[in-house]
């Protein structure tokens, strides 16, 4: 229903309570890891008078909105091993001293 929502807005929609913080954080992390959501900006809270206040809040949107549908359509043409190799190459470009075991855990989750 929404193209994007700031974290504080998501918390309002789900009725987030302070004692649920760890469950909420885990759910948001899982949605990102499964590529349903991604961070796409930041936004300050706005008072009822329309004035911005406080720290900026992370804005989330669907990965389809952020990357475009075409990326997901093309991804179905890539074999799993090819995708793993491409991700691994990119990691080594960004961090030449990366440890293969940690790369595998990052990509495969174990």
Contact map, one row per residue, 1 for C-alpha under 8 A:
11100000000000000000000000000000000000000000000000000000000000000000000000000000000000000000000000000000000000
11111000000000000000000000000000000000000000000000000000000000000000000000000000000000000000000000000000000000
11111000000000000000000000000000000000000000000000000000000011001000000000000000000000000000000000000000000000
01111100000000000000000000000000000000000000000000000000001111000000000000000000000000000000000000000000000000
01111110110000000000000000000000000000000000000000000000001110000000000000000000000000000000000000000000000000
00011111110000000000000000000000000000000110000000000000111100000000000000000000000000000000000000000000000000
00001111111000000000000000000000000000000000000000000000111100000000000000000000000000000000000000000000000000
00000111111100000000000000000000000000000000100000000000100000000000000000000000000000000000000000000000000000
00001111111110000000000000000000000000000000000000000000000000000000000000000000000000000000000000000000000000
00001111111111000000000000000000000000000000000000000000000000000000000000000000000000000000000000000000000000
00000011111111110000000000000000000000000000000000000000000000000000000000000000000000000000000000000000000000
00000001111111110000000000000000000000000000000000000000000000000000000000000000000000000000000000000000000000
00000000111111110000000000000000000000000000000000000000000000000000000000000000000000000000000000000000000000
00000000011111110000000000000000000000000000000000000000000000000000000000000000000000000000000000000000000000
00000000001111111000000000000000000000000000000000000000000000000000000000000000000000000000000000000000000000
00000000001111111101100100000000000000000000000000000000000000000000000000000000000000000000000000000000000000
00000000000000111111100000000000000000000000000000000000000000000000000000000000000000000000000000000000000000
00000000000000011111100000000000000000000000000000000000000000000000000000000000000000000000000000000000000000
00000000000000001111110000000000000000000000000000000000000000000000000000000000000000000000000000000000000000
00000000000000011111111100000000000000000000000000000000000000000000000000000000000000000000000000000000000000
00000000000000011111111110000000000000000000000000000000000000000000000000000000000000000000000000000000000000
00000000000000000011111111000000000000000000000000000000000000000000000000000000000000000000000000000000000000
00000000000000000001111111100000000000000000000000000000000000000000000000000000000000000000000000000000000000
00000000000000010001111111110000000000000000000000000000000000000000000000000000000000000000000000000000000000
00000000000000000000111111111000000000000000000000000000000000000000000000000000000000000000000000000000000000
00000000000000000000011111111100000000000000000000000000000000000000000000000000000000000000000000000000000000
00000000000000000000001111111110000000000000000000000000000000000000000000000000000000000000000000000000000000
00000000000000000000000111111111000000000000000000000000000000000000000000000000000000000000000000000000000000
00000000000000000000000011111111100000000000000000000000000000000000000000000000000000000000000000000000000000
00000000000000000000000001111111110000000000000000000000000000000000000000000000000000000000000000000000000000
00000000000000000000000000111111111110000000000000000000000000000000000000000000000000000000000000000000000000
00000000000000000000000000011111111111000000000000000000000000000000000000000000000000000000000000000000000000
00000000000000000000000000001111111100000000000000000000000000000000000000000000000000000000000000000000000000
00000000000000000000000000000111111110000000000000000000000000000000000000000000000000000000000000000000000000
00000000000000000000000000000011111111000000000000000000000000100000000000000000000000000000000000000000000000
00000000000000000000000000000011111111000000000000000000000001100000000000000000000000000000000000000000000000
00000000000000000000000000000011011111100000000000000000000111100000000000000000000000000000000000000000000000
00000000000000000000000000000001001111110000000000000000000111100100000000000000000000000000000000000000000000
00000000000000000000000000000000000011111000000000000000011110000000000000000000000000000000000000000000000000
00000000000000000000000000000000000001111100000000000000011110000100000000000000000000000000000000000000000000
00000000000000000000000000000000000000111110000000000000011100000000000000000000000000000000000000000000000000
00000100000000000000000000000000000000011111000000000001111000000000000000000000000000000000000000000000000000
00000100000000000000000000000000000000001111100000000001111000000000000000000000000000000000000000000000000000
00000000000000000000000000000000000000000111110000011111100000000000000000000000000000000000000000000000000000
00000001000000000000000000000000000000000011111000011111100000000000000000000000000000000000000000000000000000
00000000000000000000000000000000000000000001111111111000000000000000000000000000000000000000000000000000000000
00000000000000000000000000000000000000000000111111111000000000000000000000000000000000000000000000000000000000
00000000000000000000000000000000000000000000011111100000000000000000000000000000000000000000000000000000000000
00000000000000000000000000000000000000000000011111100000000000000000000000000000000000000000000000000000000000
00000000000000000000000000000000000000000000011111110000000000000000000000000000000000000000000000000000000000
00000000000000000000000000000000000000000000011111111000000000000000000000000000000000000000000000000000000000
00000000000000000000000000000000000000000001111001111100000000000000000000000000000000000000000000000000000000
00000000000000000000000000000000000000000001111000111110000000000000000000000000000000000000000000000000000000
00000000000000000000000000000000000000000001100000011111000000000000000000000000000000000000000000000000000000
00000000000000000000000000000000000000000001100000001111100000000000000000000000000000000000000000000000000000
00000000000000000000000000000000000000000111100000000111110000000000000000000000000000000000000000000000000000
00000111000000000000000000000000000000000111100000000011111000000000000000000000000000000000000000000000000000
00000110000000000000000000000000000000111110000000000001111100000000000000000000000000000000000000000000000000
00011110000000000000000000000000000000111110000000000000111110000000000000000000000000000000000000000000000000
00011110000000000000000000000000000011111000000000000000011111000000000000000000000000000000000000000000000000
00111000000000000000000000000000000011110000000000000000001111101100000000000000000000000000000000000000000000
00110000000000000000000000000000000111000000000000000000000111111100000000000000000000000000000000000000000000
00000000000000000000000000000000001111000000000000000000000011111111000000000000000000000000000000000000000000
00000000000000000000000000000000000000000000000000000000000001111111100100000000000000000000000000000000000000
00100000000000000000000000000000000000000000000000000000000011111111100000000000000000000000000000000000000000
00000000000000000000000000000000000001010000000000000000000011111111000000000000000000000000000000000000000000
00000000000000000000000000000000000000000000000000000000000000111111111000000000000000000000000000000000000000
00000000000000000000000000000000000000000000000000000000000000111111111100000000000000000000000000000000000000
00000000000000000000000000000000000000000000000000000000000000011011111110000000000000000000000000000000000000
00000000000000000000000000000000000000000000000000000000000000000011111111000000000000000000000000000000000000
00000000000000000000000000000000000000000000000000000000000000000011111111100000000000000000000000000000000000
00000000000000000000000000000000000000000000000000000000000000010001111111110000000000000000000000000000000000
00000000000000000000000000000000000000000000000000000000000000000000111111111000000000000000000000000000000000
00000000000000000000000000000000000000000000000000000000000000000000011111111100000000000000000000000000000000
00000000000000000000000000000000000000000000000000000000000000000000001111111100000000000000000000000000000000
00000000000000000000000000000000000000000000000000000000000000000000000111111110000000000000000000000000000000
00000000000000000000000000000000000000000000000000000000000000000000000011111110000000000000000000000000000000
00000000000000000000000000000000000000000000000000000000000000000000000001111111011000000000000000000000000000
00000000000000000000000000000000000000000000000000000000000000000000000000011111111000000000000000000000000000
00000000000000000000000000000000000000000000000000000000000000000000000000000111111100000000000000000000000000
00000000000000000000000000000000000000000000000000000000000000000000000000000011111110000000000000000000000000
00000000000000000000000000000000000000000000000000000000000000000000000000000111111111000000000000000000000000
00000000000000000000000000000000000000000000000000000000000000000000000000000111111111100000000000000000000000
00000000000000000000000000000000000000000000000000000000000000000000000000000001111111110000000000000000001000
00000000000000000000000000000000000000000000000000000000000000000000000000000000111111111000000000000000000000
00000000000000000000000000000000000000000000000000000000000000000000000000000000011111111100000000000000000000
00000000000000000000000000000000000000000000000000000000000000000000000000000000001111111110000000000000001000
00000000000000000000000000000000000000000000000000000000000000000000000000000000000111111111000000000010000000
00000000000000000000000000000000000000000000000000000000000000000000000000000000000011111111100000000000000000
00000000000000000000000000000000000000000000000000000000000000000000000000000000000001111111110000000000000000
00000000000000000000000000000000000000000000000000000000000000000000000000000000000000111111111101000010000000
00000000000000000000000000000000000000000000000000000000000000000000000000000000000000011111111111000000000000
00000000000000000000000000000000000000000000000000000000000000000000000000000000000000001111111100000000000000
00000000000000000000000000000000000000000000000000000000000000000000000000000000000000000111111100000000000000
00000000000000000000000000000000000000000000000000000000000000000000000000000000000000000011111111000000000000
00000000000000000000000000000000000000000000000000000000000000000000000000000000000000000011111111000000000000
00000000000000000000000000000000000000000000000000000000000000000000000000000000000000000001001111100000000000
00000000000000000000000000000000000000000000000000000000000000000000000000000000000000000011001111110110000000
00000000000000000000000000000000000000000000000000000000000000000000000000000000000000000000000011111110000000
00000000000000000000000000000000000000000000000000000000000000000000000000000000000000000000000001111111000000
00000000000000000000000000000000000000000000000000000000000000000000000000000000000000000000000000111111100000
00000000000000000000000000000000000000000000000000000000000000000000000000000000000000000000000001111111110000
00000000000000000000000000000000000000000000000000000000000000000000000000000000000000010010000001111111111000
00000000000000000000000000000000000000000000000000000000000000000000000000000000000000000000000000011111111111
00000000000000000000000000000000000000000000000000000000000000000000000000000000000000000000000000001111111111
00000000000000000000000000000000000000000000000000000000000000000000000000000000000000000000000000000111111111
00000000000000000000000000000000000000000000000000000000000000000000000000000000000100100000000000000011111110
00000000000000000000000000000000000000000000000000000000000000000000000000000000000000000000000000000001111111
00000000000000000000000000000000000000000000000000000000000000000000000000000000000000000000000000000001111111
00000000000000000000000000000000000000000000000000000000000000000000000000000000000000000000000000000001110111
